């Protein structure tokens, strides 16, 4: 038969560990609440870029028009840049 004091000590240790885990999860949830709006803004921008890509790929004529409007020989093409949302460190 187990010693009641040993079982009680083990249960208290486990209870303390669970309390620490709950506290860490609550802190993580709070941080996620702060960051969620920033991620939502970024997702909206990403979705608009993806929609533009989908529209141009679904219209082959649009791609041909873009290819026909290539810059003159000797000038370097401009790299396409994607708008970026401010990032937290």
C-alpha positions in Angstrom: 0.0 0.0 0.0 1.2 3.5 -0.9 2.1 6.1 1.8 -0.6 8.8 1.9 1.9 11.5 2.4 3.9 10.5 -0.7 0.8 10.4 -2.8 -0.2 13.8 -1.5 3.2 15.2 -2.3 3.1 13.9 -5.8 -0.4 15.3 -6.4 0.7 18.7 -5.1 3.8 18.7 -7.4 1.6 17.8 -10.4 -0.9 20.5 -9.4 1.9 23.1 -9.2 3.2 22.1 -12.7 -0.3 22.4 -14.1 -0.7 25.8 -12.6 2.6 27.0 -14.3 1.4 25.6 -17.6 -1.9 27.3 -17.3 -0.2 30.6 -16.5 2.1 30.3 -19.5 -0.9 29.5 -21.8 -2.7 32.5 -20.5 0.3 34.7 -21.3 0.6 33.2 -24.8 -3.1 33.8 -25.4 -2.7 37.5 -24.3 0.2 38.0 -26.7 -1.8 36.4 -29.5 -4.7 38.8 -28.9 -2.3 41.7 -29.3 -0.8 40.2 -32.6 -4.0 38.9 -34.2 -5.1 42.2 -35.7 -1.6 42.7 -37.2 -1.8 39.3 -38.8 -5.3 39.9 -40.1 -4.1 43.1 -41.8 -1.2 41.2 -43.4 -3.5 38.4 -44.5 -5.8 40.9 -46.2 -2.9 42.3 -48.2 -1.6 38.9 -49.1 -5.1 37.9 -50.3 -5.3 41.0 -52.5 -2.0 40.1 -54.1 -3.0 36.5 -54.6 -6.3 37.7 -56.2 -4.3 39.8 -58.7 -2.1 36.9 -59.5 -5.1 34.6 -60.0 -6.9 37.1 -62.2 -3.9 37.6 -64.5 -3.2 33.9 -64.8 -6.9 33.2 -65.6 -6.6 35.7 -68.5 -3.9 34.6 -71.0 -4.5 37.8 -73.0 -3.5 39.9 -70.0 -0.2 38.0 -69.8 0.5 38.5 -73.5 -0.3 42.2 -73.1 2.2 42.5 -70.3 4.8 40.6 -72.3 4.3 43.0 -75.3 4.8 46.0 -73.0 8.3 44.9 -72.2 10.9 47.7 -71.6 13.1 48.8 -74.4 16.3 47.0 -75.0 19.2 48.2 -72.8 17.0 49.1 -69.9 16.8 46.8 -66.9 13.4 45.5 -65.9 12.1 46.7 -62.6 12.0 44.0 -59.9 8.4 43.5 -58.6 8.1 44.5 -55.0 5.4 43.3 -52.7 3.9 45.7 -50.1 5.0 44.7 -46.7 3.3 45.3 -43.4 5.3 46.6 -40.5 6.7 43.7 -38.5 7.3 43.5 -34.8 10.8 42.4 -33.7 
